[in-house]
């Protein structure tokens, strides 16, 4: 009798397992589309908006896991108490074009030979053409102790590069009563490379207003050998740090955070064995950044660091003609900013349309990028430049000078353009403005 019951039990388990496997298999879906956009950030939304206007309904699929879309350039002002983090975000659904199909999932792998993407949930998306715009992710684990310190409200450690922690920067600034206020730039490509020093300038302004500046030693530790990559603006910024009495240590990288001791360990890039420890009352850490894992696991599509390999002028993949990339996840040697995405979006649109017509890409991206360098609560320097650090300014003034106009453009105009024009595919950068107000500018 016991043997019979045991056999029946085994039959039930086997049958249940089969039903479970069958149900699991039917839950996985297969999609097909003309154009697949991987990533629903600045670049992904912009491209999707452009092509839903040109292709038939349901021809475009956007693969994006997040339900919230952030305007990240505003995080600096959140960290300085000018804006709440709620002012930087909208629902993903509201910024994606209604004519596109949104799959709320992430890419697990891409088979570029078979033109298919497998998602984390196990679905498969087949495509004719693909645009990869997945940005960068914060790689906190590269700095031991950093994650723990960020999660501790009383650690004095924050970062404006994460919506979870950028308001913590403001709380830390308000609590600051004196000591070392340390700001860092990591030894990796990052989005908005001017932000690590912008928040230092705003901290100086706030400490002055709060009457604690005389008790503060502000230090900016950067992995770079210069304060900024374009000499014209670097010269202006050196005057800013001198006026604000900010100590700059070049080629200096954050290695470890010890929140219990309120200490940070740094090393020099010229000699990695040369380490030193700094105590801090406030530490603003810019985390190392990297591309998403599925890209880093795709050596046929990426360089050794995991960045998508595209032609720096056409943005077409160097191996797969039906693949394009834009934004922070590509290996184009430009500054990784939202302004760069606006210009790249136009170039990609024109070239991908040519590719769809079986023609060669003809439009060239010139490396345009812009970085509004906020220097106080009412002044800003707007750096604009092309590949090789060549200045390319829009306004008929010297934009290396601090100005109130530039500050209000950063605070109010640029977010307006982003939400109302760029994400809807209707803003390709300031070239048209430049031709109107500065027709003879170089």
Secondary structure as UniProt FT lines:
FT   HELIX           2..27
FT   STRAND          30..38
FT   HELIX           42..52
FT   TURN            53..54
FT   TURN            57..58
FT   STRAND          60..63
FT   STRAND          68..70
FT   HELIX           72..74
FT   HELIX           75..79
FT   TURN            80..81
FT   HELIX           85..88
FT   STRAND          89..91
FT   HELIX           92..95
FT   TURN            98..99
FT   STRAND          101..103
FT   STRAND          107..111
FT   TURN            112..115
FT   STRAND          116..119
FT   TURN            120..121
FT   STRAND          124..132
FT   STRAND          137..138
FT   HELIX           140..142
FT   HELIX           146..151
FT   TURN            153..154
FT   STRAND          157..158
FT   TURN            160..161
FT   TURN            163..165
FT   HELIX           166..175
FT   STRAND          179..185
FT   TURN            193..194
FT   HELIX           195..209
FT   TURN            210..211
FT   HELIX           213..215
FT   STRAND          216..222
FT   HELIX           231..243
FT   TURN            244..245
FT   STRAND          247..249
FT   TURN            250..251
FT   STRAND          252..258
FT   TURN            259..262
FT   STRAND          263..268
FT   TURN            269..270
FT   STRAND          271..279
FT   STRAND          282..284
FT   STRAND          289..290
FT   HELIX           293..296
FT   TURN            299..301
FT   TURN            304..305
FT   TURN            312..314
FT   STRAND          316..317
FT   TURN            321..322
FT   STRAND          323..325
FT   TURN            328..329
FT   HELIX           338..356
FT   TURN            357..358
FT   STRAND          369..374
FT   STRAND          380..385
FT   HELIX           387..389
FT   TURN            399..400
FT   HELIX           404..408
FT   HELIX           409..413
FT   HELIX           414..420
FT   HELIX           422..424
FT   HELIX           431..437
FT   TURN            439..440
//
